[in-house]
Amino acid sequence: MKPNSTSRILAELPQHAEILVIRLRSLGDVIMLTPALAALHAWRPDLRLSVLVEPPYAAVLEGNPAVAEVLLHRDFFSTATLLRRRKFPAIFNQHGGPTSAFLTAAAGSPARVCWEHCRFGFVYNLRVPDAGALDARKQFHTVEHRVTQFYLAGLPSTPIPPAQVFPQPDAMASVEALLAANGVKPYSPFAVLHPGAAYFTKRWALEHFAATAQWLHAQHGLAPVVVLGPGDREIVSEVRRLFPAPAVVFDSLSLRELIALISHARLFLGNDSGPAHLATAAGRPVAVIFGSSDSVTWRPWQVPHRVVQNDFPCNPCRGDRCYAFPEPRCILSVTLEQVCDACDALLKETQALASITPAANSGN
């Protein structure tokens, strides 16, 4: 992507200036912000980047060397008061909704950046066009979209880094104990499976996930570890029925523990959802099953991966219901064979890469 910088906001900031980046809402959105933060930090490591997130997602940024401070948005008044007191010289609103707009206004920063299409655009003095205005391509990954705010504010164009999360030692120890208590021996290879998703149009059949878990164990010797989050409560009992031993089911891990668990998985398999983005940021091989959502925008970024999706003219859509058929054919059409083939190819690919890495390193 070739930026068309219209501002020198970033270049003109004094040494050690503080910048605020606002990213409210979802797990995946916070994860997909990390490459932009890393790019900015690599260019100007003197800048202190503070990121405002909602409390459930703060663990995503724990230990991140690009982030000087994580601020938590709990209620409007206390957050607005804090931001006003901090006097940030520049704010980058990566969310764009009404709450983040009012917080930006309350902060009173001289430089206020958001997207061209965002709500209450009069709050901002640099409004960034969509990525398509900077590049002839028709579709972009969300990571590429996130970094355009910084490009237009003066960040030089360089290769965009991968997403990253940083598992913490205490969370690692907790997960190792949980695995051992459930029969997964230390250093045993395992696959993490996440069968949940926000909408039914994105959820591959639980029976298929269970069959794939059995296949991964029989064919590749991987212990199946199934993870469920707060939004997956309605399927917990069915998952426990369909995934008997040797499968392990965790339905109450903290986000810190989930990061630690995924970071040691031999493979991640799941629907398009937050844990799939965590696996991407952890640098694990990722197989993602897509239904209604846009796999170009949300596919794994810069990690070995396979996307399993069947094309339909109506894809992508909002996903809250099926807009074209009586049932969501996009996700229902994905077969067990397709997913097993994707996992098999990904495991063979990453095993081959692992086998040549020592030889390559020894020649340096």
C-alpha positions in Angstrom: 0.0 0.0 0.0 1.4 3.4 -0.9 0.5 6.1 1.6 -0.4 9.6 0.5 0.6 11.4 3.6 -1.3 14.6 4.2 0.1 15.4 7.6 3.3 15.5 9.6 1.6 15.0 13.0 3.8 12.1 14.0 7.1 13.5 12.6 6.7 16.8 14.4 5.9 15.4 17.8 8.7 16.1 20.3 10.9 13.4 21.7 9.1 11.2 24.2 5.7 12.6 23.4 2.6 10.7 24.6 0.1 9.4 22.0 -3.3 8.0 22.8 -4.8 5.3 20.6 -8.5 4.4 21.2 -9.7 0.9 20.4 -12.9 0.0 22.1 -14.9 -3.2 21.6 -13.9 -6.6 20.4 -11.1 -9.0 21.0 -10.2 -9.4 17.3 -10.1 -5.6 16.7 -7.6 -5.1 19.6 -5.5 -7.9 18.3 -5.5 -6.6 14.7 -4.3 -3.2 16.0 -1.0 -4.6 17.2 0.8 -4.6 13.9 0.2 -0.8 13.5 1.4 -0.2 17.0 4.5 -2.2 16.3 5.2 -0.3 13.0 4.9 3.0 14.8 7.1 1.9 17.7 9.8 0.6 15.3 9.9 4.0 13.5 9.8 6.2 16.6 10.6 4.1 19.7 10.8 7.3 21.8 7.1 7.9 21.6 5.0 6.7 24.5 1.9 4.9 23.1 -1.1 4.6 25.5 -3.9 2.5 24.3 -7.5 2.8 25.6 -9.4 -0.5 25.6 -12.3 -2.0 27.5 -11.3 -4.2 30.5 -12.1 -7.6 29.0 -9.5 -7.2 26.3 -6.6 -5.6 28.2 -4.6 -8.9 28.4 -4.1 -8.7 24.6 -1.6 -5.8 25.2 0.1 -7.2 28.3 3.8 -7.3 27.8 3.7 -5.6 24.4 6.9 -3.6 24.0 5.2 -1.1 21.7 2.7 -0.1 24.4 3.8 2.1 27.2 0.5 2.0 29.0 -2.9 0.4 28.8 -5.8 2.6 29.9 -9.1 1.0 30.8 -12.5 2.5 29.8 -14.9 1.7 32.5 -17.4 4.7 32.3 -17.5 7.8 30.3 -17.0 10.4 33.0 -14.0 8.9 34.7 -12.3 8.2 31.3 -13.0 11.6 29.9 -11.6 13.2 33.1 -8.5 11.1 32.9 -7.9 11.9 29.2 -8.4 15.6 29.8 -5.9 15.6 32.6 -3.3 13.7 30.6 -3.2 16.4 27.8 -2.2 14.0 25.0 -0.8 16.0 22.0 -2.3 13.5 19.5 -5.2 11.0 19.6 -5.8 8.2 17.0 -9.4 6.9 17.3 -9.3 3.4 15.8 -12.9 2.8 16.8 -15.0 5.6 15.4 -18.2 5.2 17.3 -20.1 7.8 19.3 -18.5 7.0 22.7 -15.0 7.2 21.3 -15.8 10.4 19.4 -17.1 12.1 22.6 -14.0 10.9 24.5 -11.8 12.3 21.8 -13.5 15.7 22.1 -13.3 15.6 25.9 -9.6 15.0 25.8 -9.0 18.3 24.0 -5.9 17.1 22.1 -4.5 19.4 19.4 -4.3 16.5 16.8 -7.4 14.3 16.5 -7.4 11.5 13.9 -10.2 9.2 12.8 -11.7 7.6 9.6 -13.3 9.8 7.0 -16.6 7.9 7.4 -16.7 7.9 11.2 -19.6 9.3 13.3 -19.4 13.0 14.4 -16.6 13.8 12.0 -16.4 17.4 13.1 -14.5 16.2 16.2 -11.4 15.4 14.1 -8.9 17.6 12.3 -7.4 14.7 10.2 -10.0 12.3 8.7 -8.4 9.4 6.9 -10.0 7.9 3.8 -10.6 4.2 3.4 -7.7 2.1 2.3 -9.1 1.9 -1.2 -8.4 5.6 -1.7 -4.7 4.8 -1.3 -4.4 1.7 -3.3 -6.0 0.3 -6.5 -6.9 -3.0 -4.9 -10.6 -3.6 -4.1 -10.1 -5.6 -0.9 -7.8 -5.1 2.1 -6.9 -6.9 5.3 -8.1 -5.2 8.4 -4.5 -4.8 9.5 -3.8 -2.8 6.4 -6.8 -0.6 7.1 -5.7 0.0 10.7 -2.2 1.3 9.7 -3.6 3.9 7.2 -4.3 6.3 10.1 -0.6 6.4 10.9 0.5 6.5 7.3 -1.6 9.6 6.7 -0.2 11.2 9.8 3.4 10.7 8.6 4.5 7.1 9.3 6.8 6.0 6.5 5.6 3.1 4.4 7.4 -0.1 5.5 6.4 -3.8 5.6 3.6 -4.2 8.1 4.7 -6.5 11.0 2.7 -9.5 12.2 0.2 -9.3 15.0 1.6 -10.3 18.4 0.5 -11.3 21.9 2.9 -12.0 24.8 2.0 -14.9 27.1 2.9 -14.2 30.7 4.8 -16.7 32.9 2.1 -17.0 35.6 -0.6 -17.7 33.0 1.7 -20.3 31.4 2.2 -22.1 34.7 -1.6 -22.0 35.3 -2.3 -23.5 31.9 0.4 -26.2 32.3 -1.2 -27.3 35.6 -4.7 -27.4 34.0 -3.5 -29.5 31.1 -1.7 -31.9 33.4 -4.7 -32.2 35.6 -6.7 -33.2 32.5 -4.3 -35.8 31.3 -2.2 -33.8 28.8 1.4 -34.6 29.7 4.0 -31.8 29.7 5.4 -31.2 26.2 2.7 -33.4 24.6 1.5 -31.9 21.3 -2.0 -30.7 21.3 -4.5 -28.9 19.0 -6.7 -26.1 20.2 -10.3 -26.1 18.7 -12.8 -23.3 19.1 -16.3 -24.3 17.8 -18.0 -21.0 18.9 -18.7 -17.8 17.0 -20.8 -14.7 17.4 -23.5 -15.8 14.8 -24.9 -19.1 13.7 -23.9 -18.2 10.1 -20.2 -18.5 11.3 -20.5 -21.7 13.4 -19.5 -25.0 11.7 -21.4 -28.0 13.0 -20.3 -29.2 16.4 -20.5 -32.8 15.1 -18.0 -32.0 12.4 -15.6 -30.4 15.0 -15.9 -33.5 17.1 -15.1 -35.8 14.2 -12.1 -33.6 13.3 -10.9 -33.8 16.9 -10.9 -37.5 16.7 -9.1 -37.5 13.3 -6.4 -35.1 14.6 -5.8 -37.4 17.5 -5.8 -40.6 15.4 -3.8 -39.4 12.4 -1.5 -36.8 13.9 -1.3 -37.7 17.6 -2.6 -34.3 18.7 -4.6 -34.1 22.0 -7.8 -32.1 21.2 -8.2 -29.2 23.6 -11.5 -27.4 23.1 -11.9 -23.8 24.3 -15.2 -22.0 24.8 -15.6 -18.3 25.8 -18.3 -16.3 27.6 -20.3 -16.0 24.4 -20.4 -19.8 23.9 -22.5 -20.7 27.0 -25.4 -22.1 25.0 -23.2 -24.9 23.5 -21.2 -25.9 26.6 -23.3 -29.0 27.5 -23.4 -30.2 23.9 -19.7 -29.8 23.5 -19.0 -31.8 26.6 -21.3 -34.5 25.3 -19.7 -34.6 21.8 -16.0 -34.3 23.0 -15.3 -37.2 25.3 -11.7 -38.2 26.5 -9.1 -37.8 25.3 -10.5 -34.4 24.4 -10.2 -31.7 27.0 -12.8 -29.0 27.3 -12.0 -25.6 28.9 -15.0 -23.3 29.3 -13.8 -20.8 31.9 -10.2 -19.8 31.0 -9.2 -16.2 31.5 -8.1 -14.3 28.5 -4.5 -14.4 29.8 -4.8 -18.2 30.2 -6.3 -18.5 26.7 -3.3 -16.6 25.2 -0.9 -18.9 27.1 -2.7 -22.1 26.0 -2.9 -21.1 22.3 0.7 -20.0 22.2 1.9 -23.6 22.7 -0.6 -25.3 20.4 0.7 -27.4 17.5 -2.4 -26.3 15.5 -5.4 -24.0 16.0 -8.7 -24.9 14.3 -11.7 -22.7 14.7 -14.4 -20.5 13.2 -13.8 -16.9 12.3 -13.7 -15.4 15.9 -11.5 -13.8 18.5 -9.5 -17.0 19.4 -8.6 -17.5 15.8 -7.1 -14.0 15.8 -5.3 -14.8 19.1 -3.7 -17.9 17.4 -2.6 -15.6 14.5 -1.0 -13.2 17.0 0.7 -16.1 18.8 2.3 -17.2 15.6 0.6 -20.6 15.5 -0.5 -22.5 12.4 -4.1 -21.6 12.0 -7.0 -23.2 10.1 -10.1 -21.0 10.0 -13.5 -22.0 8.8 -15.4 -19.1 7.2 -19.1 -18.8 6.6 -20.8 -15.4 6.3 -17.8 -13.2 7.1 -15.1 -11.8 4.8 -12.1 -14.0 4.6 -10.0 -11.5 2.7 -10.5 -8.9 5.5 -10.2 -11.3 8.5 -7.9 -14.1 7.3 -4.8 -14.9 9.4 -2.1 -12.3 9.0 1.5 -13.4 8.3 1.3 -16.9 9.8 1.1 -20.3 8.2 -2.6 -20.8 7.7 -5.5 -22.4 5.7 -8.8 -20.7 5.0 -11.7 -23.1 4.5 -14.6 -21.3 2.7 -17.0 -22.0 -0.1 -17.9 -19.1 -2.4 -21.4 -17.8 -2.6 -22.6 -14.6 -4.5 -24.1 -13.3 -1.2 -20.8 -13.5 0.7 -19.8 -11.6 2.8 -22.8 -10.4 4.7 -23.6 -9.1 8.2 -24.1 -12.6 9.4 -26.9 -11.9 11.9 -29.2 -13.9 9.7 -29.0 -15.5 6.2 -30.1 -12.9 3.7 -30.1 -15.2 0.6 -31.4 -18.6 1.6 -33.7 -20.3 4.2 -30.5 -21.5 5.9 -26.8 -20.3 5.8 -25.5 -22.4 3.0 -22.1 -20.8 3.3 -21.2 -22.5 6.6 -23.4 -25.5 6.1 -21.6 -26.4 2.8 -18.2 -26.7 4.4 -17.4 -30.5 4.6 -15.5 -32.5 7.0 -13.1 -33.6 4.2 -12.3 -30.0 3.4 -11.4 -29.2 6.9 -9.3 -32.3 7.5 -7.5 -31.8 4.2 -6.7 -28.2 5.3 -5.4 -29.3 8.7 -3.4 -32.1 7.1 -1.7 -29.8 4.6 -1.0 -27.2 7.2 0.5 -29.7 9.6 2.7 -31.2 6.9 3.8 -27.7 5.8 4.8 -26.6 9.2 6.5 -29.8 10.0 8.6 -29.4 6.9 9.5 -25.9 7.8 10.5 -27.0 11.3 12.7 -29.7 10.0 14.7 -27.3 7.8 15.0 -24.5 10.3 18.0 -25.9 12.3 19.9 -26.6 9.1 19.3 -23.1 7.8 20.3 -21.5 11.1 23.5 -23.6 11.3 24.7 -22.1 8.1 24.6 -18.5 9.5 
